[in-house]
Amino acid sequence: MSYYETIRGLTKNVPTTLVDFSLPRDIARTPTQASSNFITNKEQGDWAENLVTRAINETSKNYVAVKYGKSDDLVAGQDGFDTFYQEFQSELDTIGKRPDLLIFKKSDFDTKLGFDISRIPHSEITAYVKKAVAGIEVRSSAFLIDRYEEAMQIKTEKFTQIALQTKDKILTEYLDVLEHPAKEKYIELLKGITEATLSVTDFRVPSWSSSEKLEQVKALFRKLKDAIMEIQKRNYLSITPKVEDVKVVYKWIESFNVPHYYFQVFFDKVYGISFEQILTVISNPDNEDVIFSIEKDSANQNKTTIKINSKSGTPIAQKIDEPKHESVRKEMQRGQLLFYVTFKGGTAYLDVTNLCKILGISEKEF
C-alpha cells in the first residue's frame, strides 16, 4: 500500500463535522492590509523554518533540506501582493499546499536548483518533488515550552486548592442555608467535587440576594466557579494544523505521494508529528479535550485550528540557542509605518535518533 493510500484510508475515519474531505475547500479572501504583529509572526515563522533547515543540513551527511513552501517578501497592501496571493490560491486547488521544506537524499538533490525551489512553478519540478523522502510544515510559537508547563502546573495546583477550600468552606459554614428544599441540590453538587472531578464540573452560580448570608454564599459559589474555569482551560502548548489546511495538505499528498510532517518550533525545543498521526488522533473522539482541542484561533483571523498537545509528538530538538532580534521599520506605499521584530541566528540541537525515527530514516544513513 502506498503512503497516499494509507492517508486516504485514514481520511475516511475523520468525522465530517471536523473535516469533510468530500467538500471543496473554502475560498479565502485576499488580505487587504498587514499589521506589525502579522509581519513579526511571519518573521518568526521564517526564522523557525531557517532554524530547522540549518540544523538538518549542518548535521546530516546524506540528506538535505530544501526550501519549498510558496512564499514571498510581499505583504498585504504592497504592489504585487494580490497577484501573488491569487496564484497561491490557484496552486492550492491544483496541487495542494506545499510544505515549507522538502528532505531529499543527497543522491537525489539537484544542485542546479539549489536549496530554494519555492519560487519555481510546480509544473517544472513535479518529478523532482516526488523524489523527496519527506515534506515538513514548520510552525513557530513564541513560548519556552518548559517554562510554560512549569507555570501551568503551578497555576493548576493554585486553583485546585482554591476550589477545594472554597467547596469545604461552603459545606462547613453555610450548610444550613443549603438544607432548604429549593437549595439542597447544591449539597450533592459540592460533595461530588473532588480533585479528580474538577476538570469536568460545571454549574450555574446561584443568583441569591435576599439575605446577607445568601449574598455571602453566592460570592463563594462564584469564587468556586471561577477557579474551576481556570482549571479547565487548555494547559498545554500545541502543534497547530488549521482545519482548512488539512484538506490542502491531503491534496498535496495525493499529488506527490510524499510523507508529510508538522514540526512545531518553540524557543527552547522542537516537536514533530506526522500527518498520519494527526489524522489518527483527530479520528478518535475520545482524544478530544485530552490530546487535542478544536478552537477558533484569535491569533490567526479566528480560523478553526486543531490544537494537538505537543508532548504527544516527538521531540526533534531538545535544546535551542535563542536568536538575536531587532526592530525594523517598514514604510508602506501610502506612508503607513510598520515596526516589527526580525530574528537572526540561533541553533537547534537535533535529537538525531528521534528525527530519524519519525521520518522513517535509518540513523546510520542519516
N, C-alpha and C positions, 0 to 999 in steps of 0.2 A: 504493500500500500504506500503510495506517495505521501509526502508531507501534506500537500494540498488536500488529498482525500481524507487524511486524518482530521485536518482542521474543518473540512466541510462536514464531516460526521459530527464533530463537536458543536458546530453552529446549530444543529438541529435540536440540541438539548437546552440551548439558551432560551429562557422564557421570552415570548414575543412581547410581553409587557415591558421588558427591559430593552431588548434589541430585536427588531423584526427584520430579518435579512431578506424577506420577500418584498419589502417596500423600498422604493428608491430613496436615496439619501435626501435630507432636507437641503434646499438651496440656500446658501449663505448670502447674506447681504454684504456688499462691498463696504468695508470700514471707510469712514469719511474723514476721521481726524485721529491722530495719535496723541498720546499723553506722555509725560515724563515717566510715569510709572510703567507704562507699556514698553517704552524703549529700554528702561532699566531691566525689566523682565526679559526682554529679547536679548540684551547684552549678557545677562546671567545665563540664559539658555545657550547662547553661542559659546560662552566660556566653558560650560559643562560639557558640551559636545567636543570642544577642543581638548579638554582635560582627558576625556576617555580616549580620544584619538591618539594623543601623545603617549598615554600610558600603554596602550596596546603596541604602538609602533616602536616604542623605545624598549619594550620588554620582549616581544616575540621575535623569534628567529625565522619563522616560516610563514607567518601570517601578517597581513597589513590591513589597516583600517582606512577607508576612503570616504570622503565627504560625498554624500549622495542626495540628501534631502533638498527639495527645491526651496531656495531661499534667496533673498536679495537684501541689499542695504537700504532699499527704499522703504518708507513708512507711509501710512495713510496721510494724505494731504500733500504729498510731493508729486511732481510731474512724473508720469510713467507708472505710478503705483497701480492705477486702475487697470491698465493693460496687463501688468504682471499678475495681479490678483485674478483676473478673468482667465488668463492662461493657466494659472494654478488650479482653478475650479474645473476647467476643461480637462486637465490631466487627471484630476481625481476621478472623473467619470470614465476616463479611458483606461488607465492602468491602476488606479487606486492611489493611496498616499505613500510616497516614497519614505522609507525610514531614513533617519538622519545619516546613518553610517552603514556601509557595507563592509563585511570582512571577507577578504579573499586569501586563498593560498598564494604565496609569493610566486609560485609557478604559473598561476593564472593572472597575476597582476599585469596590467597593461601600462608600461612605463610611459608610453606616448600620451596616454590620457591623464596620467598622474594621480595625485592624491585628492583631486577635487573634480568630480563629474556632475556637480549639482546643476550646472547651467547648460549641460548638453541635452538636446532634445531626446526624449525617451526612445524615439524610433531609431536613433543612431546607436544606442547602446543596449538594446534588448538582449541580444545574445550574450553580451559581456556580463550584464547584471545576473543572468541565470547561472553564471559560474560561481557566484558568491556562496559562501557557506553560511552566512547569517546576515540579517538586516537588523539594525539596532535603532530603536527610537529612544533618544536621550531626553529625559525630563529633569528639571532642576528644582530645587527647593531651598529657600533662604533660611534654613534651620541647621542647627547642630543636633542631630538626632539623639545622641546620647544625653545631651543636656535637656532636651525636650522631654525625654522619657523619665528622667530623674525628676523634673518639675511636675510632670503629670502624676507620678507616683505619690509625691508629697501632697499635691492638691487632692487626689482621691482619698488619701488617708485623712486629711484635714476635714473634708466634707462628710466623710463616713462617720467620723467622731461627732461632728456637729449634729448629723441626722439622728444617730443612735441616742445621743444625750438628750436631744430635744424630744424624741419619742418617749424616753423614760421620764422626762420632766412632766410631760402632759399626763401620762398614766399615773404618776405619783401624786402630782399636786392638783390635777383637775379631773380626776376620775368621777367625782360626784357630779360634775357638770355633764359628763358624757353618759351617765347612767340614765338620763332621761330617755324614754322610749324613742323619741324622734332623733336622738343623737347617738344611741348606743352602737350603731353600725360602725362608728369611728373607733370603738374599742377593739373590735375584731380586726379592723384595718391596721391599727397600731401594733397589735400583738403579732400580726403576720410580718411586720417589718424586721428583718434581720440583715446582717452584713451581706448575706447571700442573695437576698431578695431586693436590695436597694436598686439594683440595675434595671428592674422591671416594674417597680412600684409606681403607681400613678393614682392620683385622686384630685378631687376638686376642693380647693380651700373653702371652708365654710364662710358665709357672709354674716355671721352673728355679730350683733352690736347692741343688743337690748340691755346689757349689764356690763359693768366694768370687768367682771371675771370672764364673761364671754368674749369681750374685746381682747383680753389677755391671751386666752387660749387660741383665738383666731390668729393672733400675731405669731404664736408658736407654730401653728399649722403652716403659716406662710413661710416661716423660717425653715421648717422641715421640708416643705415643697421645694424651696429654692436650693437647699443643699442637695436634694435628690436630683434636681435638674442638672446641677453641676457634675454630679457623679455620672449621669447618663450621657453627657456629651462625649463625642468621639475622642478617645485619648491616645490615638496613635497617629504617627505620620504615615503618609500613604504613597503608593505608586498610583498614578492618576491617569488612566486612559479615559478620554472623553467618550461618551456613548456614541456620538456622531462619528468618531474616528474608528470605532470597532468595525463598522461596515467598510470603510475605505482601506483599512489595513487588510481585511479579508479579501477585498478586491485585488490588492497588490499581490497577496499570496497566490490568489487564483491566476494572476498574470505571470508570475515568475517561479512559483514553487520553491521559494527560499525560506527557511525557518526565520521567524520574526521574534524579537525580544524587546522588552522595555527595560531601560536602565534608569533608575532614579538617583540623581546625584544630590547629596546633601553637602554641607561644607566640612563634614568630617568623615563621611563614609559614602559608599555607593552600593545600592542593592539592585539586583536584576531578577526579572521574572519572564518566563516565556509566554508568548501569546497563547500557546496551547494550555498553559496552566491558568492563564486569565480566564479563558472560556470554561475550563473545568470548574474553577472557583465560583464564577457567577451563575453556572448552571445549577448549582445546589442551593435551594432556598434556605437550607439550614445554616449556610455560611453568612447570610446577610445579618449585619449588625454584630457579627463575631469576627469574621476575617475581612469583610468588605461592607461598605455602605454606599448608598446612592444619594448624591447631594447635588443641589444647584450651586455651582461654584461662583461666588460673587467676585472672585479674583479673575474669572475668565468669562465675563459677559453673561453670568448666570447660566452657563451651559451645563447640562446634566453630565455629571462626572462619576465614574466608578472609582471609589477610593479603597484600594486594597492595602491592608496592613503591610508595610514594608518588610516587617520581620517574617512574613510568610514567603518572601522572596529569598534570594541567595545573596550573601554579602560578597560583592565583587571586589571592593577595596575596603580594607579595614581602617585605613588612615588616609587623610588628605592634608597636605600643607595648603593653607588658605592662600588665595590670590591677593595681589595688591589691587587696590581700587582707587579710582579718581573720578572727579566730577568733570562732565563735558557739557559744553554749551552748543546747542544746535539751533540754527535760525531757519525757520520755515519760510515759504515763499511770500506769505502775507505779512511777514515781520514778527510772527509769533516766536517767542524764545522758549525752548525746552531745555531743561537742565536734567541730566540723568547721570547714572553711575556706570562706569565701564570696569571690566575686570581683566587682569592680566596675570599670567603665570600660575603658580600653584602646581602641586604634584599629587597624583593619585597612586598609592602603592597597591598594585594589583594583588589579589589573592589568586594566583595562577591556577591553583587546584580547583577552586570554586568556579572561576571563569571557564576553564576547560570543561568542567562538569556540566554547567548549564548550557554551554554551546555544543556539547557532544563531541568535543575535540580531545584527542589523546594528549595528555600533558607532555609526554616525551616529544610529540610532534610540534608542540607549540613553540 
